[in-house]
Amino acid sequence: MSAAVSRRVTVVTAVHGPSARFLPDAYASLCAQRLPDGWEWEWVVQEDGTTDQVRPYVPDDARVSFRQGRPGGPGVARTIALSRARGAYVKVLDADDRLTPGALARDLAVLEARPAVGWTTSGVLDLLPDGTTAGFPGDPDDGPLERGTVLGHWKRNDFRLPVHPATLCVRRELLLALGGWMALPASEDTGLLLALDAVSRGWFSARAGLLYRKWDGQVTGQAAHVDPTERAARTAVAEARAHALAGLGWTYPPTAPEPAASA
């Protein structure tokens, strides 16, 4: 008999009509995850809107909950979804992406073993329309990301992050303390990652944990996403928030040094 389930990780997905057709692939990648004994996942799917386009693609599974709400963008949808999150950790999975085998277990292994780490990210492979994948250079080394690492890289590299926010797994209490995702029309996940970086130590797993789908309808491929005026405003407020948090001197966890390595 398997060990009784006592711990849970919540997978949060924001979805809108055009991306709904990819939900079965995301679900299949979630079902393929193998978690440590005593752990289970739940999938909290939140539609950014109230259409009839999404529900037909939501799987009939007791581990999956689906709700709708007035449109406000993916950050609003994910933050509203937190009201249904029961897990100790929250994992992001965009509707059009897929987890790689073992991704959840690797996130849990880091966060369970290292109480001073507040969040994890991992390597990514682009999933191209023809089904092939492509990586890209420049990932950090496998291991800890000290506070300020993400912001520093972002500022030095034309507002490009060193790690991908779509791979985020974070302690739920820390996510809630920071208010969830930023109230921005885009880059809401970048804003959250910069805030996490300002107050807590992170971790990067070099092994790819996500297949990031490239397709014509994705939000980041739309012209509005690169509008220079909006982009300048988004980056300015995200950076200001990160600096304000760092300046307060509050850290997560307040006092939880890493245990010394045994000889």
N, C-alpha and C positions, 0 to 999 in steps of 0.2 A: 504494500500500500504506500502511495506517495505521501510525503510529508504534508501536514495541513498547511493551507495557504494562510499566511499571516501578514504579508507585505504586498504592496501594490505599487505599480508605476502607472501613471496616467499619461496616455498619449493624446495630445490635443491637435485637432485638425480643423482649420478654417476652410470652407469650401464655398464656391459660388457656381452658378449654372454652367458656365463654360468648362470648368475643371471637374465637374461631377463625374464625367465618364471615366476618369482615372481612378476613382475611389476603389474599384475592385482590385486594381493592381496594388494600391497602397495596403489594402486589407490583406491580400495574399502575402505581402512581405511581412506584415505584422504577425500573421498566423505562423509563419516560418520561424519566428524567433523562439529560441530555447532559453528559458530563464532558470536561474538557480532554484533548487528545492525551496518551497515556502513562498515563492513569488508568483504573482500573476499580473497581467496587464489589463487595463480597461481603455477603451477608445472613446473619447468624447469628441463628437463631430458637431460642428456648429456652422449652419449656413449663414452666410452674410447676405441676408435677404429672406424673402418669404415666397419664393417661386414654387412651382411644381416640378422643377427640373432636377432636383437633387435627390429627393427621397427614394426614387426608384433604384438608385445606385447604392443605397446604404444597406449593408448586409444584415440579414436577420440573425442576430447573434446576441445573446444575453449580455455579453461583455461590451456591447456597443450601444451608446446612447446618442440620439440625434435630436437637435432642436433647431429652430429657426428664429430669426430676429430681424429687426429693421436694419437695412444696410448701413455700414459705417466703416468698411474696410477690414482687412484681415486682422489687424491689431485689436479692433473692437470685438470681432468675433471670437478670437482666442481668449481675450480677457473675460468676456461673458461666459465662455465655456468653463473657466476656472470655478464657477459656482457649483459645478458638478464634479470637480476633480476630488477624488478621495485618496489618491496616491501620495506617498512620501516624496516622490519625485515626479516632475512633469517633463515629458519628452515631446518635442515639436516634430510633427510630420505633416508637411504640406500635402494637400490633396493630390497633387500631380507628381509627387516624389515616391520613392520606394526605399525602405530600409534594406541594408545588406544583411546577410546572415550573421548573427552574433552581435549586432550593433547594440541592442538593449542590454545584453549581458555584460558587454564591455563597459558601458556607462555605469551600470550598477556596481560592478567590481571596483571602479575607481571611487565612486561616491561613498560606498559602504566602508571601504578600507581607509579613506582619507577624510576625516571629519573637518579638516581645515580647507577643503576644496568645496566651493559652492556650486560649481557648474562644470560641465564638460562639453567639448565639441570634438569633431572628428574630421578626417579627410573626406573628400567628396569626389565622385566621378560624375561628369556630365553624361546624361543619357540622351543620345542624339535621336532624331526622328527615325533613322534607319535601324535603330536597335543597338548600335554600337556605343561604346563608352569612350570617354576621353578624360584624362587627368590633366593637371596643370602644375607647373613648378611653383616653388616659393612657400610651401607649407613650413610651419615651425617644426622643431624637433618634438618627438614624442615625449610628453611629460608635462610638468606644471607650467602654467602661465601666471607669472607674478602680477600683482595689481599694477595697472597702468600700462601693461604690455600692449594690449589691444588698442588703446587710445593712442599711444605713441606711434605705433605702426600706421594706424589710420591717418593720422595727421601728416606723416612723412610721405605717404604714398597716395596722394590725391584722393583721400577719403575712401580707400579700399582696405577692407578688413583683412587681417592675416588668417582668420578662421571663418568658417561659414555659419551664420546664425541659424540656418535651416537644420543644422545638426545638433542644436542645443538640447541638453538635458540638465535640469536645474532643480535644486531643492525647493519644494513647494513653498515653504515658509519664507524663503528668501525672495522668490518670485512675487509673492503677495506683498512683502514689505516694500518692494520697489513699485508696486502698483500695476504689475503686469506689463503689457506692451504699451509703447508710447502712442499717444493720440495724434498720429501723423498719417497723411494719406499714403505714404510709402516709407520705407526704411524704418518702420516701427520696430522691426527685429534688430536692426543695427543699433537703434537707440537703447533698447533693452540690454544688448550685449555690452555696450559702452558703460551703462550704469552698473551692470554686474562686475565688470572689470574695475570699476572705481572703488568698489567696496569689498570685493572678495577675490580670492585666488581661484583660478580656473585650471583646466586640464585639457590638453590636446592629445587625442589618439590618432596616430599617423595612419593606421589602417582605415580604409574607406568605410564609413558607416552609412552613406547615403548615395543613392542614385538620383541626381538632380535633373529632372526632365527639362529638356529644351524644346519648346513648341511655340507656335505663332501666337497663341492666346495668353501666354503667361504675362502677369502684370508687369514684371520687370522689363518686358520687351516692348512695352507701349511707349509712345512718344512722350506722354505726360511724365513718365518716370524720370526722364533726363532733361526736362524743362529747367533751364539754368536758374531761373528765379526761385522756383520751388525747391530745387536741389540745394541752393544756397541757404534757404530758410530752414530746411530739414537738418542740414549738417550743423548749422549754427546752434539750433536749440538742443540737438543731441549732444554736441560738445559742451555747451554751457551746463547742461544737466549733469554730465559726467564730472566736470570740474567742481560744481557745487556739492555733489555728493562726496567727492574726495576731500573737499575742504572742510566738511563737517567733522571729519575724523572718526565717523562710525564705520566699523568694519564687521564683516560676517565671516565666521562667528566672532563675537566680541572677545572671547578668550578661549582658544582651542588650538594650542600649538600641536604640530605633528609629533607623535610619539617618536622617541629616539630609536634608531634602528638597533636591533639586537646584535651583539657581537657574534 
